[in-house]
Amino acid sequence: MEKDIRECINNLSKNGFDTHFVEDVYEAKSLLFEMSKPYLTFGIGGSDTVRSIGIVQQLKDAGKIVYDHWIEGLTKEQDLELRLMQGRCDCFLCSANAITVSGELVNVDGIGNRVSAMCFGPKKVIVVAGINKIVPDISSAIKRIKEIAAPLRAKSLGLSTPCVKTGKCTECDSPQRICRITTIIHKKPVLTDLSVIIVNKQLGY
C-alpha cells in the first residue's frame, strides 16, 4: 500500500495536479484553511470526507461565504441555486470516489454539480481523499464505486435502491439511482487550478 501511495502521489503530480500528502485530518484541515485564504466564496460538494474534517464551519467562522446544499430545510429552488453557485464560486471543495495509482480522478454523480465544478467554473478546486480511495487502475475504480462508494452513499441518503439491500451495484433502473454520470479526470483541466490532498487515513465512502 505504501508503494501504491507513493506512486499515486507521484503520478498525480506528473498529471499536472498540485498534490499534497498529510498524515491526518488535523493536517488536512490546517492545509485546507491555509490554501483557502485568498478566496471568499466556497462551494461544498456532497462530500462526507470534507465535512468530517471540520473545515466547513471553520470557513464560516472566518467570514467566508459557503454554498452548501446540505443545509436542512432548503426548498428545491434554494437547493438548485446553491448547486449552481458551487459551479461559479472562488474555491470548490470535494472528495473523489476513487483515485488510480496512475494519477486519475474517477467519480460518479447523480446530478452532476460536483463533477461539473471539478472540471470547470471555480477558480480553485481542492480534492481531499483518504488512502482508502486509492485503487490500481480505472477498472478497479469503477468496481470500488459500484461495490463500496455508491451503496454506502445511497444508504446514507436513506434511499431504497437495490444496492442498499445487496451492497453492490445491480445497474438498476430505480428513479432514485445516484449512479448516472461518470467522469475520469486524466490530467489537470486546462483552465482549472486543481489540488489534491491525500490523507493517510481511511476517510469517506
C-alpha positions in Angstrom: 0.0 0.0 0.0 2.8 2.4 0.8 4.3 1.8 -2.6 0.9 2.5 -4.2 0.5 5.7 -2.3 3.9 7.0 -3.3 3.3 6.1 -7.0 -0.2 7.7 -6.9 1.1 10.9 -5.4 4.0 11.0 -7.9 1.7 10.3 -10.9 -0.9 12.9 -9.8 1.9 15.5 -9.8 3.0 14.2 -13.3 -0.5 14.7 -14.5 -0.4 18.3 -13.5 -2.3 18.2 -10.2 -0.9 20.3 -7.3 -0.5 17.3 -4.9 -0.1 17.1 -1.2 0.2 14.3 1.3 -0.7 14.7 5.0 -0.8 12.3 7.9 -4.2 13.1 9.5 -7.3 15.1 9.4 -5.8 17.9 11.5 -3.0 18.4 9.0 -5.6 18.3 6.2 -7.8 20.9 7.9 -4.8 23.2 8.5 -3.6 22.9 4.9 -7.1 23.4 3.5 -7.6 26.5 5.6 -4.2 27.9 4.6 -5.0 27.3 0.9 -8.4 28.9 1.3 -7.2 32.3 2.5 -7.1 34.0 -0.9 -10.7 33.1 -1.6 -14.1 34.5 -0.4 -16.8 32.2 -1.8 -16.7 28.4 -1.4 -18.7 25.5 -2.8 -19.0 22.3 -0.9 -19.7 19.1 -2.8 -21.8 16.3 -1.3 -18.7 15.0 0.5 -18.6 13.2 3.8 -14.8 13.5 3.8 -14.7 17.3 3.5 -17.3 17.7 6.3 -15.7 15.2 8.6 -12.5 17.2 8.9 -14.4 20.3 10.2 -13.3 22.8 7.5 -16.9 24.0 6.6 -17.6 25.5 10.0 -14.0 27.0 10.1 -14.6 28.7 6.8 -17.9 30.2 8.1 -16.2 31.3 11.3 -13.6 33.1 9.2 -16.3 35.1 7.4 -16.2 33.1 4.2 -19.3 32.7 2.1 -20.2 29.0 1.8 -22.6 27.5 -0.7 -23.7 24.2 0.9 -26.7 22.3 -0.3 -26.6 20.0 2.8 -28.3 22.7 4.9 -31.5 21.4 6.3 -34.9 22.8 5.3 -34.0 24.1 1.8 -36.6 24.3 -0.8 -36.0 22.7 -4.2 -35.3 26.1 -5.6 -32.8 27.0 -2.9 -31.1 23.7 -3.3 -30.7 24.2 -7.1 -29.5 27.8 -6.6 -26.8 26.6 -4.2 -25.6 23.9 -6.6 -25.4 26.4 -9.4 -23.4 28.8 -7.2 -21.0 26.0 -6.4 -20.0 25.9 -10.0 -19.2 29.6 -10.0 -17.5 30.0 -6.6 -13.9 31.0 -5.9 -13.0 27.7 -4.4 -14.7 24.3 -4.6 -14.1 21.6 -2.0 -14.9 18.0 -2.6 -13.6 14.4 -2.5 -13.2 11.7 -5.1 -14.9 8.3 -5.4 -11.6 6.8 -6.4 -8.0 7.8 -7.4 -5.9 5.5 -9.5 -2.3 4.7 -8.9 -1.6 6.2 -12.3 -3.0 9.5 -11.1 -6.5 9.8 -12.4 -9.6 11.0 -10.5 -12.7 8.9 -11.1 -16.1 10.0 -10.0 -19.8 9.0 -10.4 -22.6 11.6 -9.8 -26.3 11.5 -9.8 -26.9 15.2 -10.5 -23.6 16.3 -11.8 -22.9 19.5 -9.9 -19.8 18.1 -8.2 -18.1 16.7 -11.4 -19.0 19.8 -13.3 -17.4 22.1 -10.7 -14.3 19.8 -10.5 -13.7 20.3 -14.3 -14.6 23.9 -15.0 -16.0 27.0 -13.3 -14.4 27.7 -9.9 -11.1 29.5 -9.7 -9.7 26.8 -7.5 -10.7 23.1 -6.8 -9.4 21.2 -3.9 -10.0 17.4 -3.7 -9.5 15.7 -0.3 -9.3 11.9 -0.1 -8.3 9.2 2.3 -5.9 6.5 1.2 -8.9 4.1 1.0 -9.8 5.8 -2.3 -6.6 4.7 -4.0 -7.0 1.9 -6.4 -4.7 0.2 -9.0 -6.5 1.4 -12.2 -9.7 2.7 -13.8 -11.5 -0.6 -13.8 -10.7 -1.0 -10.1 -12.0 2.5 -9.6 -15.3 1.7 -11.2 -15.5 -1.5 -9.2 -14.9 0.3 -6.0 -17.6 2.8 -6.8 -20.1 0.1 -7.6 -19.3 -2.1 -4.6 -18.4 0.4 -1.9 -18.9 4.1 -2.5 -22.3 4.1 -4.3 -24.1 1.6 -1.9 -22.8 3.4 1.2 -23.7 6.8 -0.2 -27.2 5.6 -1.2 -27.7 4.2 2.2 -26.6 7.4 3.9 -29.2 9.3 1.9 -31.9 7.0 3.1 -32.6 5.7 -0.5 -34.3 2.4 -1.4 -32.1 1.5 -4.4 -31.2 -2.2 -4.9 -27.6 -1.5 -3.9 -28.7 -0.5 -0.4 -30.1 -4.0 0.0 -27.5 -6.0 -1.8 -24.4 -4.0 -1.0 -23.3 -3.7 -4.6 -24.5 -2.2 -7.9 -27.0 -4.1 -10.0 -27.2 -1.5 -12.8 -30.7 -0.7 -11.6 -33.4 1.5 -13.3 -34.5 2.9 -10.0 -35.8 6.5 -10.1 -33.6 7.1 -7.0 -30.4 5.8 -8.8 -27.4 8.0 -7.9 -25.0 6.5 -10.5 -25.8 8.5 -13.6 -22.7 10.4 -14.7 -19.2 9.0 -14.7 -16.1 11.2 -15.2 -12.4 10.5 -15.4 -10.0 13.4 -15.0 -6.9 12.0 -16.6 -4.9 15.2 -16.2 -5.4 18.7 -14.7 -8.1 20.5 -16.7 -6.5 23.3 -18.8 -8.3 26.2 -17.1 -8.8 24.8 -13.6 -6.3 25.1 -10.8 -6.9 21.7 -9.1 -5.2 20.5 -6.0 -5.4 17.0 -4.5 -4.8 16.4 -0.8 -4.2 12.7 0.1 -4.8 12.0 3.8 -3.0 9.0 5.3 -6.3 7.8 6.9 -9.5 5.9 5.9 -12.0 8.7 5.1 -15.4 8.8 3.5 -17.1 6.2 1.3 
